[in-house]
């Protein structure tokens, strides 16, 4: 019996591996699953519904973009820190059964940021869809354009590409200023790149190396009053493509 | 005695030639096809073209000539002259021969253990989508693997008291090592291994082997004879070749959630990549084979055959554990490591079966070892650079772990039929990682419609076929901005993981 143990282990290993491979499709969504989940998002996105985004999980599950047409699809990697600018509701559209999917950690990250689940997850085959209330403070003014998107730190950001050395003047109200900035694409990883400063009058954001840098500062009293905001971007190296996102909340 | 290895070699070449049609042209093949075309033009122009050797052979000066020359000769004979084969198949034909030779020599190495091992060793090596994929390419990775195995067989023949007498064996060894030198620079590592191996052999075998080692001084003649670039100003050209590899650029490469861009790289990198990319039973068998060889080496119970296999396998992988060697391209660079462990791993399968004392244990053990790999091929071929094994959780698990999704752009094959069906006449397509040489190969092979044009970026394109790489994530938002849509029209998704995502300008045929 003992002599057959290595053979038994090898057979078990082979059979187990094969079983894992052959059952993988059961853990993955079909086109119909995607279409149904997208339909559910569409149904919840009618007139009068809170502004929403679909956060896919894992962040590589971007086939969602083929199907979800009613609200923006985002592939943020750090759900605790992501801004979800302008959204009040988040649909967590996930593949809960994929290996190393980490959905539990994703939910924990949402809870950590103060988001609240609005109900149980609905399953569409191998997909799950969970509505979350982001409990985000209302946006007072968007100070930079969100027309374009640029990749900073591997995530598509709705930020405004601004030449380094430029001065940006905007006007708006709000009690807290939020600044986000970073170098677009691969230039962020250049060796020995000079640091970059975004001076905003109420604070300075330093961008060193790669990453999506953030600064949140309380503004002097008078939240309802409109005021001027001036952003000056300075660096010894003006060549990298740079992206800025700024907004205020009430 | 040699009939079984010959059969394994023949079957390998046949299997690869039957499954090559869907394999996309990898970036490097584009360069090698261009080089082969240039060398073929030189061959056809002989002897007048001798005066312009530098011009024709400077194309892809950074790699030695043998494989590319074989692609050129194959194309000249089977395509240009006889019109028997289409261009791409004619260029790739020598790759199947090299793959067949690899199986032949692996089988010969394993035959020293048992006939069953001689069958299982090549099967174990090829039954994984990564290795199977590389067997199809007009590139250097499988050819260098093959000639290294050939050098091993020739060297062991010299070390053997029964086989190794005579000048012809030493000359054959020198010729094969010359072929290795003329195939890829990995060959530079072989002489030190052979020297150490010779020194560890018992008395008479040691003397015989050391004498044979001197014959390797003749090997550069093969390099010189097959590389006309060296016929003029050889020192400069040799310096350029060596310098290119000593100062090779480091491309960004995704590994366990990190982008590796520059040294120092993780020391365990090649072993982890092997473990995650190959089918799990193969991983375990290779690991046991390595452990068995190392243990017996420590106990001084390693015979000359196994000692050489350990040495060559080690020399193949250790440079990638130095932390400074470029690591992009994954396991293709150390295929010799797997190949030279395959005979020992195959032998372990037979031993496990024999020890059990059960009837039909060998087919059962072989099936357990090979079936997951066969399934991987059936399921994923021709998308070999994307393949991951069960330890990684297959492709979705590897994507979650943050492993390199794909490379070399050949997965674009998966979206060419859609582009052919949807692009209006003369449409401009941004092919992203697909270089102009590979694009031309797709046109030439008829896999891409002749009127579809190559765009330099999303800005001047009507369609974009983006290959998912973490270091190229900026291309997707760039395409959204240029096209004014964030919704793809089509895509190649393997087990849900995005590989190639196609965008179409709104209003274009096929746009959502």
Interface residues (C-beta under 8 A of the other chain):
Chain A: X3 X4 X6 X7 X10 X11 X13 X14 X15 X16 X17 X18 X20 X21 X22 X24 X25 X27 X28 X29 X58 X60 X61 X62 X63 X65 X66 X69 X72 X73 X95 X98 X99 X100 X101 X102 X148 X149 X150 X151 X154 X155 X156 X184 X185 X186 X189 X191
Chain B: X252 X259 X261 X262 X279 X280 X281 X284 X349 X352 X353 X355 X356 X357 X358 X361 X364 X365 X367 X368 X369 X371 X372 X375 X376 X379 X389 X390 X392 X393 X394 X396 X397 X399 X400 X401 X470 X471 X473 X474 X476 X477 X478 X480 X481 X486 X487 X488 X491 X493 X495 X496 X497 X498 X501 X512
